[in-house]
Structure formats: structure tokens, C-alpha cells
Amino acid sequence: MRILVCVKRVPAPGSRINVTPDSLNVDTNHLGFTTSPHEECAVEEAAQIVEQHGGGVTVLTVGPSEAEEQLRYAASVGATAFVLVSNDTGIDWDPQQTADAIIESIAELEADQGQFDLILFGNESADSGGHQVGIRVAVALGRPAVNGIKGIEVGVQGVTARREVDGGYEVYSLEIPAVLGVKEGINLPRYPTMKGRLASKKAEISARETQVAPGAQQRRRLHQPEETVIETEILGTSSDAAPKIVDLLEELGVL
């Protein structure tokens, strides 16, 4: 199996997100970054499939030069080839631009190396949550696509993909090549081993330049909500606090 996984560099979960003074971008000063969690699971799923059926895992990201960090993480957990599509503008491309850049890169990779059997995306990115890029790529390539995937089984002529619905699962049979949007929870991503970390430092990353036209979407502003201040009041440390607790429960309407 030849598998391509598309990942995105995003602020680490739990980070304090600030907006630039023009309200158009996230202020990346003092932010830590990681691989979007859905896509981290997609990398793990690809690695498991290749371990069972043979083949290779190519990981592609569109982003600044610093996104090399996310590619090297993928190398430490089993990926075998790496592509960085450069976007050093300091501004995230919109979903249309990002999809166009990925489509162009896939066309070049497949022309050189042959068709990918599977292209995996995260169900959505952890920062913008647009649910668009994977579907745009699939439509442009003319390949079947399903999002929200929580299980993948490789068969003789295609793949079976499973996603959760209320009270059960939907099961899809797709001929390959196909595109799947993987959802967090499909697996438990492995921790990089020391051997994997050392190998990742030597991984060769293919850097590609691309020129894409502005998309039809335009960002107007980012809104940063006011912080909610939570105060904790200690009512007591002994039985003397019991009446205060009863009064508080009555105030909340519990009693």
C-alpha cells in the first residue's frame, strides 16, 4: 500500500491564543506547536496498515519551514517519505488555496512515483476546523471520499471504512484509490522510540514551492472572547462548613 497522509502544524492544545493587533491572524509569539490530533491518528493508522500489508507512508504538510518539526515527528513513528510545501507568508492559506497546493503536489508525486492507494486527512484541523481541504482534494482528483472515519480495513480490491453514528456504525466499501478523513480515537498513537527519534533527525525532507491563486474565501477578522474569571471560595475545613454548604446548595436550587 502506498499511503499519503496530509498533516497540519497547529498550536498545541491548551495554549493561550492571542490575536494580532489587526485581528486577522493568530499571534504565534510564545506558542508551542504540534500535529493536529486527528492527523496524528491518521499517521498512526497509515503506519499500522503498512506494517500489516507492506508499502510506505508519505507525509505532506503545507506550512512554514518550521513545519519540518511535524514531519520529523512523523518520521519518528514510522513514516518513510516527507514533503514540505512551503508557505512562509506568515498567514494561513484558506481551504481553497491549501487544497490547490496539495492537489498540485499530489499530481507531481504521483507522476514521479506512481499513484497513492490511500490519501488520509484529519477529519478537520484543530485550529480552524473547516472540514474542507480533504473533500476539495478528493473531488478534484475524482476519488471517493468519506469523513469521520473510526476504522479502516484493507481488502483485496479496496478498503472498508467505518464511522460512528448514533447507536452504531456506518460501513463504507470503497475502491482504491480513495480519500479518507480520519477521526481522533481510531487508534492510540504510539510514542516515538529513541531509535525513531534518532532516525527522524536524518530523514530527508523534500521541499516544494508552489504558487496558488487567492481563494474565494476572505477572512474578515478573528474574535477573541473576553476571559472568564473563576473565583474559588473555601467555605471551611471542618464540620463548621456544613451550614454554608447547605445555604449554597439552596442558592443554586439543588435543595
Order of alpha helices (4+ residues) and beta strands (2+ residues): beta-beta-beta-beta-beta-alpha-beta-alpha-beta-alpha-beta-alpha-beta-beta-beta-beta-alpha-beta-alpha
